[in-house]
């Protein structure tokens, strides 16, 4: 699938789209919405996966796609897109906090359109060109979001850079924390 310009724009503005989704969820909640432990657990697990993935990449992720090496270790031994799997868990957790089924429907539409149809094909197109044989072999053994087969324990280990993690994820962490706190506070306003 060639997504070209639309994929490039979706990649560049993925954070803004995510923010719009959050605001829609926040303001669609009714005051007094109960807190669900499963929602908080999903948010925490999603951010944890994002931390593991960002620290494993070894370079800062910006507004353009780039890769010095094809990362196939750590969470990338389990899923080709662990950062977006983390986003899926955070979004699902936020939806659970609303207690509204329609929030899940909106989330699915946003997630599928933004990530599954635009951003991921755009990124994978880049990786196919940059690492043709290596990416083909990697794709055969690792699914987009879930393992196709169990990786060796050695594949789960690999370089991890705390500096890159902090540089890449501090904004995401603050958005997740503040967003979750705003959702929790919605019980009273």
Backbone bond lengths (Angstrom), bond angles and torsions (degrees), N, CA, C in turn:
res aa  C-N    CA-C-N  psi(-1)  N-CA   C-N-CA  omega(-1)  CA-C   N-CA-C  phi
1 X - - - 1.446 - - 1.525 108.51 -
2 X 1.312 117.45 124.40 1.452 122.49 179.25 1.524 108.49 -101.45
3 X 1.312 116.66 112.16 1.465 120.70 -177.44 1.522 111.89 -102.14
4 X 1.328 117.91 -13.79 1.447 123.90 173.69 1.513 116.56 43.25
5 X 1.328 115.31 -123.19 1.471 122.79 -174.70 1.522 112.05 -60.77
6 X 1.338 117.41 -41.23 1.472 120.29 179.87 1.526 110.38 -61.92
7 X 1.325 117.60 -41.29 1.457 121.14 177.82 1.507 112.34 -65.37
8 X 1.348 116.23 -39.98 1.460 120.78 178.06 1.527 110.91 -62.56
9 X 1.328 116.92 -45.03 1.466 120.61 178.72 1.528 111.12 -66.17
10 X 1.322 116.87 -42.27 1.468 120.47 178.80 1.526 110.14 -60.98
11 X 1.344 116.45 -41.61 1.459 120.13 178.76 1.523 110.28 -63.25
12 X 1.313 116.40 -46.05 1.465 121.01 -177.12 1.532 112.04 -63.65
13 X 1.333 116.42 -39.59 1.465 120.54 -174.50 1.534 113.47 -105.84
14 X 1.338 117.07 19.16 1.469 120.36 -176.80 1.526 111.68 -59.28
15 X 1.313 117.85 -36.33 1.471 120.95 178.53 1.518 112.13 -66.13
16 X 1.312 117.12 -39.92 1.459 121.15 178.80 1.513 112.28 -66.55
17 X 1.325 116.48 -39.89 1.472 120.34 177.43 1.522 109.11 -63.99
18 X 1.315 116.03 -42.07 1.465 121.42 178.70 1.530 110.29 -60.38
19 X 1.333 117.16 -41.11 1.463 121.78 178.70 1.528 110.98 -64.45
20 X 1.323 117.11 -42.15 1.467 120.36 177.40 1.531 111.33 -61.72
21 X 1.328 116.00 -42.12 1.474 119.60 176.70 1.526 109.46 -58.81
22 X 1.333 116.44 -47.15 1.460 119.68 -179.02 1.527 111.07 -58.39
23 X 1.328 117.08 -47.02 1.472 120.04 -178.93 1.522 111.27 -61.27
24 X 1.310 116.39 -38.35 1.462 119.99 176.99 1.528 110.73 -61.65
25 X 1.330 116.13 -44.40 1.467 120.67 178.77 1.527 109.86 -64.68
26 X 1.325 116.61 -46.36 1.466 120.76 -177.73 1.526 111.64 -58.22
27 X 1.302 116.68 -49.10 1.459 118.95 -174.29 1.522 113.94 -84.06
28 X 1.330 116.72 -4.94 1.465 118.43 174.41 1.529 111.12 -90.50
29 X 1.327 116.52 -11.74 1.463 120.45 179.03 1.519 110.44 -72.51
30 X 1.294 114.32 147.18 1.468 119.84 172.41 1.529 108.26 -92.48
31 X 1.326 117.22 144.48 1.468 118.18 173.96 1.529 109.64 -57.55
32 X 1.303 115.82 146.37 1.458 120.01 179.30 1.515 113.36 88.94
33 X 1.345 118.13 3.45 1.457 120.52 178.48 1.530 108.88 -59.28
34 X 1.323 117.62 129.53 1.468 119.29 -178.20 1.532 111.98 -68.44
35 X 1.303 115.76 152.52 1.462 121.89 176.42 1.521 108.27 -86.23
36 X 1.302 116.68 134.66 1.455 121.96 178.88 1.521 109.15 -112.78
37 X 1.318 116.03 122.70 1.461 120.71 -179.82 1.518 111.07 -58.71
38 X 1.336 117.74 -34.21 1.464 119.84 179.92 1.531 110.80 -64.14
39 X 1.331 117.31 -35.74 1.460 120.72 177.52 1.521 111.22 -64.49
40 X 1.321 116.42 -45.08 1.469 120.10 178.61 1.525 111.24 -64.97
41 X 1.327 116.72 -38.61 1.469 120.38 178.48 1.531 110.60 -64.75
42 X 1.319 117.41 -41.59 1.472 120.79 178.84 1.523 111.05 -63.44
43 X 1.336 117.29 -41.56 1.468 121.24 178.43 1.529 109.37 -62.31
44 X 1.318 117.77 -47.59 1.471 121.49 -179.11 1.532 111.29 -62.96
45 X 1.328 117.35 -44.09 1.464 120.85 178.66 1.528 110.32 -63.47
46 X 1.321 117.03 -43.58 1.463 120.69 179.08 1.520 112.28 -60.18
47 X 1.332 117.02 -44.19 1.464 119.37 179.49 1.521 110.51 -68.70
48 X 1.323 117.20 -35.67 1.465 120.07 176.41 1.527 112.12 -62.02
49 X 1.324 116.99 -42.65 1.470 121.12 177.24 1.527 109.62 -63.77
50 X 1.329 116.93 -41.43 1.468 120.00 178.26 1.535 110.50 -61.35
51 X 1.325 118.07 -41.53 1.468 120.92 177.50 1.525 110.82 -59.10
52 X 1.330 116.03 -49.87 1.457 120.81 -178.16 1.532 109.72 -59.67
53 X 1.321 116.75 -44.11 1.464 120.77 -178.27 1.528 111.92 -67.61
54 X 1.324 117.79 -45.90 1.468 121.05 -177.78 1.531 111.31 -63.72
55 X 1.314 117.27 -39.41 1.459 120.40 178.99 1.512 113.23 -71.69
56 X 1.318 116.75 -22.43 1.467 121.24 179.96 1.520 112.90 -82.71
57 X 1.334 117.54 -21.19 1.464 120.40 -175.72 1.522 112.24 -66.10
58 X 1.337 117.48 -41.06 1.453 120.25 177.78 1.516 114.87 87.76
59 X 1.326 117.39 -0.30 1.468 119.90 175.02 1.513 108.94 -149.98
60 X 1.324 114.93 155.23 1.459 120.60 -179.65 1.524 110.28 -66.83
61 X 1.335 115.57 136.20 1.462 121.01 176.54 1.516 107.94 -94.27
62 X 1.295 117.22 128.27 1.457 121.02 -178.01 1.513 112.27 -121.46
63 X 1.323 115.04 -144.67 1.460 120.81 -176.81 1.521 113.23 -92.71
64 X 1.330 117.14 -2.39 1.455 120.44 176.12 1.525 108.90 -125.14
65 X 1.310 115.70 150.81 1.464 121.09 179.80 1.517 108.61 -76.97
66 X 1.311 116.02 137.24 1.452 121.25 177.24 1.517 109.79 -164.65
67 X 1.320 116.34 155.13 1.465 120.36 178.34 1.523 109.27 -161.41
68 X 1.320 115.93 126.52 1.457 120.63 175.75 1.526 110.33 -80.37
69 X 1.340 115.71 -34.01 1.464 121.84 177.00 1.523 108.05 -139.26
70 X 1.310 116.07 159.84 1.452 120.96 174.74 1.528 107.23 -86.06
71 X 1.313 116.71 112.64 1.463 121.91 -177.58 1.528 108.16 -80.07
72 X 1.337 115.55 119.15 1.478 121.05 -178.43 1.521 111.69 -128.35
73 X 1.322 117.71 12.50 1.457 122.38 -178.45 1.532 109.65 -111.36
74 X 1.321 114.76 176.54 1.471 119.61 179.21 1.521 110.29 60.44
75 X 1.327 117.63 -136.82 1.462 119.41 -178.29 1.522 112.10 -66.61
76 X 1.353 116.86 -19.82 1.462 120.77 178.70 1.529 111.68 -74.50
77 X 1.327 117.84 -9.88 1.457 121.14 171.77 1.530 110.53 -80.56
78 X 1.328 116.16 -16.67 1.461 121.82 -179.75 1.529 112.64 -100.99
79 X 1.337 116.61 -35.47 1.464 121.82 -177.57 1.523 108.72 -150.48
80 X 1.335 116.51 141.04 1.461 119.77 179.52 1.528 111.77 -70.74
81 X 1.320 117.16 -21.12 1.465 121.15 -175.80 1.528 112.22 -129.68
82 X 1.334 117.80 59.42 1.465 118.66 -177.03 1.533 113.16 -65.26
83 X 1.329 117.95 -29.25 1.471 118.87 177.20 1.525 110.35 -61.77
84 X 1.318 116.67 -42.15 1.461 120.14 -178.44 1.527 111.30 -78.01
85 X 1.326 116.98 -27.20 1.466 119.86 171.23 1.527 108.43 -63.91
86 X 1.336 116.79 -41.56 1.462 120.64 174.98 1.518 111.35 -59.42
87 X 1.339 116.54 -43.85 1.467 120.21 176.91 1.525 110.91 -60.39
88 X 1.325 116.26 -40.59 1.471 119.85 179.96 1.524 110.52 -61.41
89 X 1.322 116.67 -41.29 1.469 119.71 178.83 1.526 111.55 -68.27
90 X 1.333 117.11 -40.66 1.462 119.99 177.92 1.525 109.82 -63.05
91 X 1.326 117.09 -47.05 1.464 120.99 179.36 1.515 112.43 -61.92
92 X 1.326 116.33 -40.84 1.462 120.47 177.47 1.521 110.58 -64.75
93 X 1.327 115.72 -40.50 1.465 119.64 177.84 1.516 112.02 -63.33
94 X 1.327 116.11 -42.93 1.463 119.30 177.51 1.522 110.72 -61.86
95 X 1.324 116.37 -41.22 1.480 119.78 178.43 1.526 110.32 -62.60
96 X 1.332 116.85 -41.92 1.464 120.30 178.92 1.526 110.72 -61.77
97 X 1.333 116.85 -36.21 1.461 120.10 179.11 1.528 111.87 -64.57
98 X 1.335 117.41 -27.74 1.467 119.61 179.06 1.521 111.44 -74.85
99 X 1.333 116.34 -28.31 1.458 119.62 -176.24 1.523 112.95 72.76
100 X 1.325 118.12 11.95 1.459 122.19 -177.16 1.530 110.87 -111.83
101 X 1.320 117.35 121.77 1.472 119.79 177.26 1.532 113.06 -58.01
102 X 1.331 118.03 -33.71 1.464 120.31 -178.95 1.527 111.59 -62.81
103 X 1.324 117.67 -28.45 1.464 120.22 177.16 1.522 110.38 -61.38
104 X 1.332 117.35 -38.68 1.468 121.41 178.39 1.526 110.82 -65.78
105 X 1.321 117.13 -39.40 1.465 121.26 179.12 1.530 109.71 -62.96
106 X 1.324 116.14 -47.10 1.466 120.73 179.04 1.522 109.81 -61.42
107 X 1.328 116.01 -44.09 1.463 119.80 179.59 1.523 111.23 -60.02
108 X 1.320 117.65 -46.05 1.465 120.13 -179.87 1.520 111.80 -59.78
109 X 1.323 116.92 -42.73 1.466 120.24 179.18 1.530 110.17 -62.44
110 X 1.331 117.07 -46.85 1.466 120.95 -179.99 1.523 110.26 -64.10
111 X 1.320 118.51 -48.03 1.461 122.16 -176.67 1.519 111.59 -62.91
112 X 1.323 116.24 -47.38 1.468 119.28 -178.84 1.522 110.65 -64.46
113 X 1.329 117.17 -45.30 1.466 119.79 -178.97 1.519 111.25 -64.92
114 X 1.333 116.61 -51.55 1.455 120.57 -175.56 1.524 112.81 -68.08
115 X 1.321 116.58 -54.51 1.461 119.79 -172.19 1.530 113.59 -90.35
116 X 1.327 117.69 -53.23 1.466 120.37 -172.62 1.530 111.88 -69.54
117 X 1.331 117.29 -39.97 1.465 119.91 -176.52 1.532 114.02 -91.41
118 X 1.332 118.18 -26.34 1.466 119.62 -174.27 1.530 114.33 -117.08
119 X 1.314 117.94 -64.41 1.464 120.67 -170.89 1.526 112.37 -66.48
120 X 1.312 118.16 -50.25 1.471 119.88 -176.22 1.531 111.68 -63.97
121 X 1.341 120.28 -46.83 1.467 118.27 176.48 1.536 112.87 -60.47
122 X 1.330 116.37 -35.42 1.462 119.95 177.59 1.531 110.55 -64.30
123 X 1.322 117.56 -48.76 1.468 121.24 178.85 1.528 111.15 -62.67
124 X 1.331 116.20 -44.71 1.464 119.16 -178.23 1.524 111.53 -66.77
125 X 1.332 117.77 -32.49 1.462 120.54 174.99 1.521 110.74 -60.86
126 X 1.330 115.76 -41.90 1.458 120.71 177.00 1.529 110.37 -62.84
127 X 1.327 116.44 -47.76 1.466 120.44 -177.67 1.528 112.04 -65.01
128 X 1.320 117.78 -35.91 1.477 121.41 177.13 1.524 110.68 -61.89
129 X 1.324 116.67 -39.41 1.473 120.63 178.95 1.514 111.34 -74.06
130 X 1.327 116.91 -40.77 1.467 121.70 -175.14 1.531 112.07 -74.76
131 X 1.336 116.68 -37.27 1.474 122.29 -177.29 1.535 109.34 -132.43
132 X 1.341 119.12 65.74 1.467 120.66 -168.51 1.528 115.27 -55.73
133 X 1.289 119.02 -59.38 1.466 120.32 -177.94 1.510 112.86 -70.42
134 X 1.320 115.88 -42.39 1.459 121.35 -178.02 1.532 111.23 -63.92
135 X 1.334 117.30 -42.21 1.464 119.88 -179.97 1.529 110.72 -68.38
136 X 1.326 117.66 -36.80 1.474 120.77 178.32 1.530 109.92 -61.89
137 X 1.325 117.15 -45.70 1.475 120.48 179.44 1.532 110.53 -65.56
138 X 1.312 116.92 -41.38 1.464 122.16 178.63 1.533 110.41 -60.87
139 X 1.315 117.33 -45.22 1.473 122.26 -179.49 1.519 112.64 -63.95
140 X 1.330 116.33 -28.68 1.472 120.02 178.90 1.524 111.99 -70.51
141 X 1.329 117.20 -28.00 1.465 119.23 -176.46 1.527 114.12 -106.57
142 X 1.359 118.10 -14.28 1.458 120.65 -176.74 1.532 109.22 -129.96
143 X 1.333 115.84 124.91 1.460 120.96 179.70 1.521 112.12 -77.86
144 X 1.328 114.92 168.71 1.466 119.27 -179.08 1.525 112.50 -60.19
145 X 1.321 116.86 -43.78 1.462 120.62 -176.05 1.526 113.81 -123.51
146 X 1.324 117.30 -17.38 1.458 120.93 -175.78 1.520 109.66 -139.20
147 X 1.328 116.99 151.61 1.467 119.96 179.97 1.536 111.59 -63.64
148 X 1.308 115.92 142.28 1.463 120.92 172.60 1.525 109.71 -88.20
149 X 1.331 115.21 -27.04 1.465 122.59 174.75 1.523 107.67 -154.80
150 X 1.287 116.11 160.12 1.472 120.36 -177.61 1.531 109.96 -68.07
151 X 1.325 117.11 128.31 1.468 119.40 177.08 1.523 110.07 -77.60
152 X 1.303 115.48 159.43 1.464 119.29 175.11 1.524 108.13 -68.97
153 X 1.332 117.56 150.45 1.474 119.90 178.11 1.528 112.57 -55.89
154 X 1.328 117.26 -32.20 1.464 120.63 179.72 1.528 110.90 -64.73
155 X 1.327 117.79 -32.85 1.466 121.37 -179.88 1.534 111.96 -69.10
156 X 1.324 117.17 -24.27 1.459 120.18 179.78 1.522 111.63 -75.42
157 X 1.330 115.45 -16.18 1.463 120.64 178.04 1.522 108.39 -100.18
158 X 1.292 115.28 155.22 1.458 119.54 177.63 1.510 109.06 170.55
159 X 1.307 116.24 -178.87 1.467 119.29 -179.72 1.537 111.28 -57.74
160 X 1.321 114.46 142.83 1.459 121.21 177.18 1.513 107.11 -141.54
161 X 1.317 117.02 127.99 1.464 121.54 -175.78 1.526 109.78 -118.62
162 X 1.335 115.99 109.28 1.462 121.05 -179.71 1.526 111.73 -63.66
163 X 1.341 117.18 -34.17 1.460 120.77 179.04 1.523 111.91 -64.73
164 X 1.327 116.20 -43.90 1.471 120.15 177.17 1.522 109.59 -66.12
165 X 1.327 116.61 -40.13 1.464 120.42 178.18 1.531 109.73 -55.95
166 X 1.323 116.86 -50.51 1.464 119.70 -176.89 1.524 110.91 -65.95
167 X 1.320 117.48 -43.33 1.468 120.77 -179.20 1.533 110.62 -64.08
168 X 1.320 117.38 -41.47 1.463 121.66 -176.81 1.517 113.38 -79.63
169 X 1.315 117.70 -34.74 1.461 120.24 -168.49 1.521 116.08 -107.78
170 X 1.314 118.77 -6.64 1.466 117.28 -176.20 1.522 111.47 -62.43
171 X 1.331 117.74 -39.30 1.469 119.85 177.98 1.526 109.98 -64.06
172 X 1.329 116.48 -46.17 1.466 121.10 179.19 1.527 111.34 -60.49
173 X 1.327 116.02 -41.40 1.463 119.78 178.87 1.525 110.54 -61.14
174 X 1.335 117.26 -46.71 1.460 119.90 -179.25 1.525 111.05 -64.40
175 X 1.320 117.00 -41.04 1.470 120.07 177.84 1.527 110.32 -61.46
176 X 1.327 116.26 -44.14 1.467 119.98 -179.56 1.526 110.97 -65.14
177 X 1.331 117.03 -46.73 1.467 120.01 -179.44 1.531 111.88 -64.23
178 X 1.321 116.44 -50.85 1.469 120.02 -178.54 1.520 110.27 -64.74
179 X 1.331 116.76 -41.69 1.458 120.17 178.25 1.515 112.21 -60.66
180 X 1.308 116.06 -45.03 1.468 119.86 -179.60 1.528 110.38 -65.93
181 X 1.327 117.29 -41.97 1.469 120.00 177.85 1.532 111.33 -63.74
182 X 1.320 117.38 -39.42 1.472 119.94 176.39 1.525 111.02 -62.52
183 X 1.330 115.90 -42.83 1.467 118.90 177.64 1.528 111.04 -61.91
184 X 1.322 116.47 -42.20 1.465 119.74 178.78 1.526 111.11 -65.69
185 X 1.340 117.06 -37.51 1.456 120.55 -178.90 1.531 111.84 -71.05
186 X 1.312 116.92 -17.09 1.466 121.07 -177.29 1.531 110.63 -63.91
187 X 1.278 117.25 -13.97 1.469 120.13 176.17 1.521 111.41 -61.97
188 X 1.350 117.12 -23.48 1.461 120.03 -172.87 1.526 115.28 -113.46
189 X 1.335 119.11 0.82 1.478 118.83 179.12 1.506 111.58 -139.53
